[in-house]
Amino acid sequence: MASQLNQVFMNMLINASHAIGDGNHGKITIRTGTENGMVWVEFSDTGKGIAPENLNRIFDPFFTTKPVGKGTGLGLSLSFGIIEKHHGRIEVESEVGNGATFRVWLPVRQSREEKT
């Protein structure tokens, strides 16, 4: 599970850095917390944000807003699958021009068979 979570968290950081763009001075903030038997890790950026019409598609396989050759559209889809497999969820809030915030929720405890 640790390597899978590493993949999810790296993807969140890479996406945040891409949203800020090359040569721009933005900020990525990582926060953590617990609530009702769940832990969360939140990734916020000061990038370009996500257009409202794309918000319901960002977890679809092969969906990308990046130019051809710059992204496969698999990162968020794979991350969503990993988190869902571990009975968690990913929430996203974004406003065009004001960045995005992704919050990854996972249960504090996993059953023994889910730990593989």
C-alpha positions as a printed NumPy array, in Angstrom:
array([[  0.   ,   0.   ,   0.   ],
       [  2.855,   2.413,   0.751],
       [  4.168,   2.349,  -2.827],
       [  0.658,   2.91 ,  -4.156],
       [  0.147,   5.912,  -1.89 ],
       [  3.547,   7.211,  -2.95 ],
       [  2.331,   7.041,  -6.557],
       [ -0.849,   8.972,  -5.669],
       [  0.993,  11.665,  -3.7  ],
       [  3.69 ,  12.084,  -6.369],
       [  0.986,  12.46 ,  -9.001],
       [ -0.733,  15.164,  -6.948],
       [  2.55 ,  17.071,  -6.609],
       [  3.426,  16.715, -10.298],
       [ -0.027,  17.894, -11.368],
       [  0.199,  20.864,  -9.007],
       [  3.599,  21.84 , -10.415],
       [  2.281,  21.535, -13.973],
       [ -0.694,  23.747, -13.075],
       [  1.696,  26.44 , -11.857],
       [  3.784,  26.121, -15.024],
       [  7.414,  26.554, -15.939],
       [  9.066,  29.738, -14.799],
       [  6.101,  30.879, -12.738],
       [  6.395,  31.441,  -9.034],
       [  3.524,  29.614,  -7.441],
       [  2.957,  27.797,  -4.217],
       [  2.033,  24.206,  -3.386],
       [  0.682,  23.632,   0.112],
       [  0.341,  20.197,   1.703],
       [ -1.875,  19.781,   4.748],
       [ -2.976,  16.731,   6.732],
       [ -5.653,  15.919,   9.247],
       [ -8.035,  13.374,  10.705],
       [-11.798,  13.301,  10.976],
       [-14.317,  10.555,  11.853],
       [-11.912,   7.62 ,  11.535],
       [-10.407,   8.964,   8.309],
       [ -7.092,  10.651,   7.553],
       [ -6.682,  13.193,   4.794],
       [ -3.832,  14.684,   2.838],
       [ -4.564,  17.877,   0.952],
       [ -2.607,  19.332,  -1.968],
       [ -3.355,  22.951,  -2.912],
       [ -1.703,  24.969,  -5.647],
       [ -1.829,  28.533,  -6.897],
       [ -1.916,  27.409, -10.519],
       [ -4.34 ,  28.103, -13.337],
       [ -7.204,  26.05 , -11.873],
       [ -9.576,  23.629, -13.586],
       [-12.394,  24.782, -15.847],
       [-15.837,  23.859, -14.454],
       [-16.693,  21.825, -17.56 ],
       [-13.618,  19.64 , -16.933],
       [-14.131,  18.98 , -13.215],
       [-16.424,  15.988, -13.766],
       [-13.989,  14.44 , -16.275],
       [-10.592,  14.774, -14.591],
       [-10.658,  11.23 , -13.197],
       [-11.608,   9.676, -16.566],
       [ -8.869,   7.531, -18.141],
       [ -6.959,   9.376, -20.885],
       [ -8.622,  12.743, -20.18 ],
       [ -6.056,  15.523, -20.248],
       [ -5.985,  19.231, -20.939],
       [ -2.242,  19.134, -21.558],
       [ -0.834,  19.471, -25.078],
       [ -0.158,  16.339, -27.123],
       [  2.969,  14.625, -25.821],
       [  2.815,  16.353, -22.434],
       [  0.452,  14.074, -20.538],
       [ -1.272,  10.721, -20.851],
       [ -4.39 ,  11.489, -18.853],
       [ -3.77 ,   8.482, -16.633],
       [ -2.36 ,   9.991, -13.44 ],
       [ -5.608,  11.064, -11.794],
       [ -7.466,   8.014, -13.089],
       [ -4.886,   5.658, -11.565],
       [ -4.819,   7.682,  -8.348],
       [ -8.608,   7.544,  -8.087],
       [ -8.537,   3.752,  -8.548],
       [ -5.857,   3.264,  -5.887],
       [ -7.686,   5.391,  -3.329],
       [-11.039,   3.775,  -4.103],
       [ -9.472,   0.309,  -3.711],
       [ -8.506,   1.306,  -0.172],
       [-12.041,   2.578,   0.599],
       [-11.094,   6.225,   0.353],
       [-12.098,   9.107,  -1.848],
       [-10.609,  12.144,  -3.566],
       [-12.33 ,  15.509,  -3.383],
       [-11.42 ,  18.429,  -5.61 ],
       [-12.189,  22.124,  -5.494],
       [-10.998,  24.55 ,  -8.115],
       [-11.62 ,  27.951,  -9.573],
       [-10.096,  29.051, -12.873],
       [ -7.239,  31.434, -12.158],
       [ -7.141,  30.555,  -8.455],
       [ -5.606,  27.082,  -8.346],
       [ -6.963,  23.761,  -7.19 ],
       [ -7.181,  21.728,  -4.008],
       [ -7.236,  17.932,  -3.99 ],
       [ -8.036,  16.188,  -0.701],
       [ -7.287,  12.464,  -0.467],
       [ -9.278,  10.645,   2.253],
       [ -8.402,   7.181,   3.586],
       [ -9.725,   5.158,   6.502],
       [ -7.358,   5.049,   9.482],
       [ -7.718,   1.264,   9.653],
       [ -7.76 ,  -1.205,   6.77 ],
       [ -8.932,  -4.771,   7.188],
       [ -6.224,  -7.455,   7.024],
       [ -7.119,  -8.628,   3.467],
       [ -6.996,  -5.039,   2.139],
       [ -3.395,  -4.555,   3.218],
       [ -1.932,  -6.561,   0.339]])
